[in-house]
Amino acid sequence: MKRTQKELATTYFTFYKLFHSSATLGKKIATLLFLCFISFSAVSCFAEQGDLPLQQVAERDTFLQSRQWKELSKKMFSLYLQGDLKGAIKVGEQCRLLVIENGATNTKAYSELLQALGACNLSIGFIEKGREQLQESLTVAENINTPPAHLANIQKELGKYYLLVNKFKEAEKFLALAGKNFKHSNQTSGIIFAQYVQFAALLERIYHNDKKKALELFEKALEITRESDAQGKAVLEASILYNMADTYVMLDNNEKALELLSKTIRIYNRTNPKNPEIMFPYYLLGRIYTNIQDYKTAMDFYEKSLSIAQKSVAKNHELISKIYAGMGALYFVTEKYNAAEESFQKAIDIRVYIYGENTLKNVVSFANLSYLYYLKKEYSKALEKSEFGLSLYKKNNYAPDKIYLDILDTRLMIFQKLGKSIEAQKCAELIKKYSSKTKN
């Protein structure tokens, strides 16, 4: 009797589990079977629609099982593992055009491709392009009633997007949906689930300001990753260690951060020394050496990070803005004020491009520019930058914090220099008002 597509798919998966549990050669065969299963599941999801001409179904079945499709998919994944996200996106776009040409857009394979492209674009800095592809991936997945594990994978990436743009309620919503779908599919292990746990940790750190809880989740993500035998686990382990180090920097524990970054860099050097993601630990090392006042070493790491970033990510990537801000701080403390001004402005311009002119991410740079102009006795520029910096708090409905007080303090000194006693008195009153409410 002829077996149904669902029965065949079950057979594929049974053989996959059997081979995967055996020796190394078996795992290679299992990987091949898994790739075949991915292609087959895409065909079956499409064919089960039941409202398409049989000739079209046959043509699309043939395409999704073709050597050309499998080789391009394999090449995209290989480039991703090497850290060549630009190359992966280029090959992925070729895949996307082929899917459209062959009319196979209403398939799980196409949804997975869009999810992969969206994730790559988020990482490389084309975040709106990434969001569009992830949203399309989700729409396709929902239309074909895809398994909950795939939905969870898309939802976690959308959660990452909303984290990047500081829309934390939306991030929390998508990560919650992802968590439910992971649980529903009994997929609470493996590197995809570990990625989800890492994003949940970032949400705790950034939105809820709970660094202790964030570190607990990072540890959990690290444990899950190390238990996995999947390709790409080393890259994810390095990413988690980097985020843990970043958290320890926020807690002023530079020693622990340096220990974790040392492990991160060793992973990259062992697995792929040319992986451009090493730019992230280099950037963080720049921050740490700035904190401990080793300015020459800090600048060396910032320059290394910037050199890699300029070749491998979008020119308006968030990391590049952070590097310029860090370099601006170094120029400032070494009294190279013109270079500092240029670096701060570059950081501001990139963030305006990504997030819009009212982004709160630029508050520190405006505070720094204001104080810099005060030192240069360019008081009108200092007041202009400080006023705009203060306005960002109101526009974003954000409570005054230490940076807010720093800006007010700069304005107070300017008004005192200019002999504007009324304005100076108002600043002094605001400083007194908010000092009692603001935690250092």
Wavefront OBJ file of the C-alpha trace (Angstrom):
o trace
v 0.000 0.000 0.000
v 1.297 3.470 -0.881
v 2.410 5.354 2.230
v 1.126 8.851 2.965
v 3.443 11.844 3.139
v 3.045 12.021 6.928
v 4.063 8.354 7.228
v 7.126 8.947 5.055
v 8.057 11.988 7.117
v 7.779 9.887 10.272
v 10.078 7.287 8.704
v 12.656 9.933 7.860
v 12.624 11.223 11.434
v 12.889 7.710 12.901
v 16.005 7.022 10.832
v 17.409 10.429 11.811
v 17.109 9.640 15.531
v 18.546 6.147 15.002
v 21.654 7.333 13.127
v 22.189 10.414 15.323
v 22.538 8.250 18.401
v 25.333 6.221 16.773
v 28.919 7.017 15.774
v 30.332 10.065 13.972
v 29.628 8.640 10.503
v 26.100 7.955 11.613
v 25.729 11.573 12.689
v 26.834 12.733 9.241
v 24.218 10.466 7.660
v 21.710 11.785 10.190
v 22.493 15.341 9.188
v 21.893 14.444 5.537
v 18.602 12.768 6.408
v 17.623 15.806 8.461
v 18.265 18.099 5.478
v 16.162 15.764 3.344
v 13.446 15.852 6.001
v 13.502 19.673 5.971
v 13.003 19.667 2.189
v 10.380 16.921 2.396
v 8.425 18.612 5.166
v 8.294 21.763 3.051
v 6.871 19.789 0.144
v 4.316 17.999 2.287
v 3.122 21.238 3.922
v 2.645 22.682 0.485
v 1.048 19.647 -1.120
v -1.430 19.165 1.713
v -3.132 22.420 0.760
v -5.081 20.346 -1.774
v -6.153 23.253 -3.984
v -3.298 23.378 -6.513
v -2.913 21.741 -9.930
v -0.980 18.472 -9.716
v 1.543 19.691 -12.314
v 2.421 22.695 -10.144
v 2.728 20.468 -7.102
v 5.095 18.165 -8.970
v 7.246 21.067 -10.198
v 7.582 22.516 -6.693
v 8.266 19.097 -5.169
v 11.056 18.634 -7.688
v 12.585 22.058 -6.960
v 12.611 21.656 -3.165
v 14.314 18.271 -3.514
v 16.721 19.463 -6.209
v 20.492 19.405 -5.854
v 20.644 23.142 -6.603
v 18.366 24.004 -3.661
v 20.191 21.729 -1.236
v 23.653 22.972 -2.248
v 22.679 26.628 -1.919
v 21.049 25.984 1.469
v 24.165 24.137 2.647
v 26.427 26.952 1.404
v 24.371 29.586 3.254
v 24.605 27.608 6.505
v 28.358 27.108 6.041
v 28.930 30.853 5.546
v 26.850 31.574 8.640
v 28.998 29.235 10.749
v 32.123 30.991 9.449
v 30.702 34.323 10.592
v 30.403 35.596 7.013
v 26.901 37.002 7.407
v 27.141 39.192 4.309
v 28.019 36.093 2.281
v 25.219 34.101 3.904
v 22.696 36.835 3.077
v 23.890 36.975 -0.540
v 23.421 33.229 -1.002
v 20.134 33.358 0.927
v 18.787 35.972 -1.459
v 19.649 33.670 -4.378
v 17.665 30.942 -2.628
v 14.760 33.312 -2.063
v 14.575 34.284 -5.740
v 14.651 30.621 -6.767
v 11.782 29.828 -4.399
v 9.724 32.660 -5.873
v 10.533 31.620 -9.440
v 9.439 28.069 -8.687
v 6.269 29.172 -6.890
v 7.224 27.515 -3.600
v 6.576 30.457 -1.283
v 3.801 28.771 0.687
v 6.134 26.209 2.257
v 7.944 25.581 5.517
v 11.247 25.710 3.602
v 10.532 29.283 2.484
v 9.495 30.318 5.985
v 12.737 28.841 7.372
v 14.758 30.646 4.711
v 13.127 33.981 5.551
v 13.736 33.351 9.247
v 17.438 32.693 8.581
v 17.747 35.779 6.370
v 15.958 37.897 8.953
v 18.252 36.686 11.749
v 21.356 37.427 9.643
v 20.125 40.904 8.758
v 19.426 41.690 12.424
v 22.965 40.650 13.349
v 24.612 42.598 10.559
v 22.704 45.801 11.323
v 19.959 45.865 8.667
v 17.374 45.601 11.392
v 14.277 46.826 9.547
v 15.008 44.503 6.638
v 15.398 41.727 9.192
v 12.067 42.576 10.817
v 10.265 42.522 7.454
v 11.665 39.090 6.610
v 10.858 37.682 10.039
v 7.305 39.014 9.852
v 6.846 37.453 6.409
v 8.319 34.199 7.734
v 5.789 34.224 10.575
v 2.895 34.911 8.185
v 3.881 31.981 5.948
v 4.368 29.702 8.954
v 0.932 30.549 10.360
v -0.728 29.994 6.979
v 0.605 26.449 6.650
v 0.084 25.453 10.292
v 3.781 24.860 10.855
v 5.015 23.013 13.992
v 5.257 25.124 17.165
v 9.071 24.741 17.337
v 9.461 26.658 14.077
v 7.030 29.339 15.244
v 9.075 29.673 18.429
v 12.273 30.159 16.415
v 10.715 33.046 14.463
v 9.151 34.596 17.567
v 12.439 34.601 19.489
v 14.101 36.486 16.606
v 11.265 39.019 16.564
v 11.817 39.355 20.308
v 15.467 40.132 19.563
v 14.431 42.807 17.036
v 12.248 44.583 19.592
v 15.073 44.389 22.128
v 17.348 46.105 19.611
v 14.921 48.984 19.081
v 14.106 49.343 22.801
v 10.459 48.310 22.412
v 10.547 46.125 25.472
v 6.848 45.336 25.876
v 6.750 43.964 22.331
v 9.984 42.050 23.012
v 8.465 40.546 26.143
v 5.332 39.579 24.218
v 7.187 37.725 21.439
v 9.592 36.025 23.835
v 6.632 34.852 25.922
v 4.995 33.405 22.791
v 8.269 31.719 21.858
v 8.542 30.221 25.341
v 5.040 28.749 25.119
v 5.730 27.232 21.712
v 9.050 25.754 22.836
v 7.263 24.180 25.800
v 4.385 22.968 23.623
v 6.845 21.274 21.262
v 8.869 19.764 24.153
v 11.955 21.462 22.697
v 13.669 22.799 25.798
v 17.195 21.835 24.818
v 19.563 22.518 21.909
v 21.135 25.724 20.665
v 17.920 27.271 19.320
v 16.343 27.070 22.771
v 19.606 28.339 24.290
v 19.366 31.407 22.018
v 15.869 32.025 23.350
v 17.112 31.822 26.954
v 19.894 34.282 26.114
v 17.387 36.795 24.700
v 15.249 36.350 27.832
v 18.354 37.156 29.899
v 18.941 40.333 27.886
v 15.328 41.357 28.494
v 15.830 40.931 32.254
v 19.028 42.977 32.170
v 17.874 45.803 29.905
v 14.150 46.152 30.618
v 13.787 44.932 34.193
v 17.301 46.002 35.246
v 17.690 42.677 37.059
v 21.322 41.805 36.398
v 21.343 38.928 38.902
v 18.414 37.237 37.153
v 20.067 37.932 33.792
v 23.265 36.186 34.887
v 21.263 33.164 36.095
v 19.611 32.894 32.667
v 22.927 33.347 30.850
v 24.330 30.469 32.938
v 21.334 28.339 31.970
v 21.803 29.193 28.282
v 25.502 28.319 28.571
v 24.724 24.948 30.162
v 22.192 24.070 27.426
v 24.654 25.087 24.716
v 27.508 23.023 26.125
v 25.267 19.940 26.365
v 24.407 20.236 22.664
v 26.433 18.556 19.922
v 25.112 20.806 17.163
v 27.241 22.684 14.683
v 27.507 26.323 15.644
v 27.487 25.683 19.401
v 30.928 27.295 19.816
v 29.739 30.555 18.250
v 26.725 30.648 20.556
v 28.865 29.839 23.602
v 31.144 32.765 22.726
v 28.108 35.052 22.362
v 26.746 34.072 25.782
v 30.136 34.542 27.459
v 30.396 37.997 25.863
v 26.978 39.023 27.202
v 27.896 37.731 30.648
v 31.110 39.776 30.524
v 29.112 42.847 29.486
v 26.838 42.328 32.497
v 29.825 42.112 34.849
v 31.178 45.371 33.396
v 27.851 46.971 34.326
v 28.358 45.596 37.843
v 31.872 47.136 37.941
v 33.450 43.679 38.139
v 36.128 44.203 35.486
v 38.209 41.247 36.695
v 35.393 38.739 36.105
v 34.584 40.366 32.766
v 38.204 40.000 31.617
v 38.168 36.324 32.597
v 35.041 35.677 30.506
v 36.317 37.670 27.534
v 39.543 35.666 27.584
v 37.438 32.487 27.214
v 35.400 34.121 24.451
v 38.457 35.042 22.395
v 39.983 31.574 22.899
v 36.822 30.044 21.400
v 37.063 32.251 18.309
v 40.792 31.563 17.909
v 40.194 27.817 18.238
v 37.204 27.548 15.914
v 37.670 30.348 13.379
v 40.171 33.172 14.008
v 38.698 35.107 11.068
v 35.166 35.148 12.495
v 34.235 38.861 12.507
v 32.157 38.437 15.686
v 35.425 38.792 17.592
v 34.822 42.539 17.127
v 32.363 42.383 20.065
v 34.825 41.188 22.738
v 37.429 43.604 21.346
v 34.961 46.466 21.828
v 34.193 45.404 25.390
v 37.897 45.129 26.176
v 38.168 48.753 25.037
v 35.546 49.708 27.610
v 37.215 47.733 30.398
v 40.674 49.206 29.779
v 39.078 52.661 29.706
v 37.561 51.915 33.122
v 40.959 50.939 34.552
v 42.588 53.967 32.878
v 44.851 52.048 30.501
v 43.936 54.351 27.648
v 46.491 53.172 25.088
v 45.355 49.547 25.367
v 41.721 50.671 25.286
v 42.260 52.593 22.039
v 44.074 49.609 20.495
v 41.064 47.384 21.133
v 38.576 49.983 19.895
v 40.569 50.351 16.675
v 40.731 46.562 16.204
v 36.984 46.289 16.723
v 36.232 49.187 14.375
v 38.499 47.804 11.629
v 36.650 44.464 11.643
v 33.188 46.050 11.934
v 33.716 48.376 8.982
v 34.433 45.357 6.764
v 31.757 42.986 8.018
v 28.603 44.834 9.118
v 26.428 47.720 7.943
v 28.068 51.147 8.174
v 25.285 52.208 10.555
v 25.540 49.190 12.879
v 24.881 49.820 16.569
v 28.302 48.424 17.498
v 30.059 51.041 15.364
v 28.180 53.800 17.203
v 29.310 52.291 20.510
v 32.927 52.172 19.341
v 32.831 55.831 18.284
v 31.289 56.776 21.636
v 34.019 54.864 23.452
v 36.757 56.448 21.354
v 35.191 59.859 22.004
v 35.473 59.256 25.744
v 39.143 58.328 25.344
v 39.894 61.432 23.296
v 38.052 63.476 25.903
v 40.058 62.244 28.905
v 43.287 62.803 26.976
v 42.102 66.338 26.120
v 41.912 65.775 22.360
v 38.656 67.695 22.244
v 38.269 68.080 18.472
v 38.698 64.327 17.935
v 36.299 63.666 20.817
v 33.676 65.980 19.304
v 33.945 64.215 15.940
v 33.624 60.754 17.510
v 30.625 61.683 19.674
v 28.865 63.185 16.662
v 29.483 60.056 14.576
v 27.953 57.942 17.338
v 24.911 60.232 17.462
v 24.435 60.226 13.679
v 24.465 56.420 13.468
v 21.878 56.053 16.225
v 19.671 58.715 14.669
v 19.826 56.740 11.401
v 18.870 53.491 13.150
v 16.392 54.648 15.788
v 15.329 58.196 14.869
v 16.386 61.548 16.276
v 14.494 61.121 19.544
v 16.223 57.919 20.640
v 17.227 57.794 24.288
v 20.371 55.892 23.274
v 21.993 59.255 22.440
v 21.555 60.832 25.883
v 25.090 60.053 27.096
v 26.666 61.394 23.899
v 24.670 64.641 24.185
v 25.726 64.951 27.837
v 29.360 64.443 26.836
v 29.174 66.944 23.982
v 27.547 69.511 26.254
v 30.339 69.212 28.836
v 32.986 69.234 26.098
v 31.634 72.523 24.677
v 31.544 73.935 28.206
v 35.253 73.189 28.617
v 35.930 74.765 25.208
v 33.920 77.822 26.363
v 31.471 77.375 23.485
v 28.522 77.989 25.779
v 25.778 78.398 23.186
v 26.614 74.979 21.687
v 26.818 73.471 25.164
v 23.356 74.772 26.068
v 21.912 73.579 22.765
v 23.218 70.007 23.212
v 22.220 69.874 26.884
v 18.711 71.125 26.134
v 18.198 68.486 23.476
v 19.591 65.810 25.791
v 17.100 66.758 28.514
v 14.248 66.799 25.994
v 14.872 63.126 25.162
v 13.796 62.146 28.668
v 10.444 63.870 28.217
v 9.915 62.569 24.685
v 10.566 59.003 25.850
v 8.675 59.393 29.152
v 11.845 58.349 30.977
v 12.513 59.270 34.608
v 15.529 61.480 35.415
v 18.680 59.540 36.260
v 22.360 60.270 36.939
v 22.981 61.371 33.332
v 20.052 63.785 33.611
v 21.668 65.285 36.717
v 25.037 65.526 34.942
v 23.413 67.533 32.156
v 21.719 69.829 34.663
v 25.048 70.305 36.452
v 26.714 71.367 33.194
v 23.923 73.848 32.528
v 24.253 75.231 36.060
v 27.980 75.885 35.525
v 27.301 77.570 32.165
v 24.641 79.882 33.588
v 26.973 80.777 36.442
v 29.742 81.605 33.962
v 27.345 83.745 31.940
v 26.031 85.515 35.053
v 22.473 84.271 34.484
v 21.458 83.918 38.108
v 17.754 83.163 37.534
v 18.507 80.270 35.143
v 21.249 79.053 37.482
v 18.857 79.047 40.427
v 16.282 77.020 38.464
v 18.948 74.441 37.599
v 20.059 74.237 41.226
v 16.475 73.623 42.350
v 15.997 70.862 39.758
v 19.249 69.207 40.823
v 18.113 69.242 44.440
v 14.677 67.908 43.490
v 15.928 64.955 41.435
v 19.030 64.114 43.485
v 16.868 62.673 46.253
v 14.984 60.490 43.734
v 17.909 59.334 41.635
v 20.113 56.358 42.412
v 23.769 56.730 41.591
l 1 2 3 4 5 6 7 8 9 10 11 12 13 14 15 16 17 18 19 20 21 22 23 24 25 26 27 28 29 30 31 32 33 34 35 36 37 38 39 40 41 42 43 44 45 46 47 48 49 50 51 52 53 54 55 56 57 58 59 60 61 62 63 64 65 66 67 68 69 70 71 72 73 74 75 76 77 78 79 80 81 82 83 84 85 86 87 88 89 90 91 92 93 94 95 96 97 98 99 100 101 102 103 104 105 106 107 108 109 110 111 112 113 114 115 116 117 118 119 120 121 122 123 124 125 126 127 128 129 130 131 132 133 134 135 136 137 138 139 140 141 142 143 144 145 146 147 148 149 150 151 152 153 154 155 156 157 158 159 160 161 162 163 164 165 166 167 168 169 170 171 172 173 174 175 176 177 178 179 180 181 182 183 184 185 186 187 188 189 190 191 192 193 194 195 196 197 198 199 200 201 202 203 204 205 206 207 208 209 210 211 212 213 214 215 216 217 218 219 220 221 222 223 224 225 226 227 228 229 230 231 232 233 234 235 236 237 238 239 240 241 242 243 244 245 246 247 248 249 250 251 252 253 254 255 256 257 258 259 260 261 262 263 264 265 266 267 268 269 270 271 272 273 274 275 276 277 278 279 280 281 282 283 284 285 286 287 288 289 290 291 292 293 294 295 296 297 298 299 300 301 302 303 304 305 306 307 308 309 310 311 312 313 314 315 316 317 318 319 320 321 322 323 324 325 326 327 328 329 330 331 332 333 334 335 336 337 338 339 340 341 342 343 344 345 346 347 348 349 350 351 352 353 354 355 356 357 358 359 360 361 362 363 364 365 366 367 368 369 370 371 372 373 374 375 376 377 378 379 380 381 382 383 384 385 386 387 388 389 390 391 392 393 394 395 396 397 398 399 400 401 402 403 404 405 406 407 408 409 410 411 412 413 414 415 416 417 418 419 420 421 422 423 424 425 426 427 428 429 430 431 432 433 434 435 436 437 438 439 440
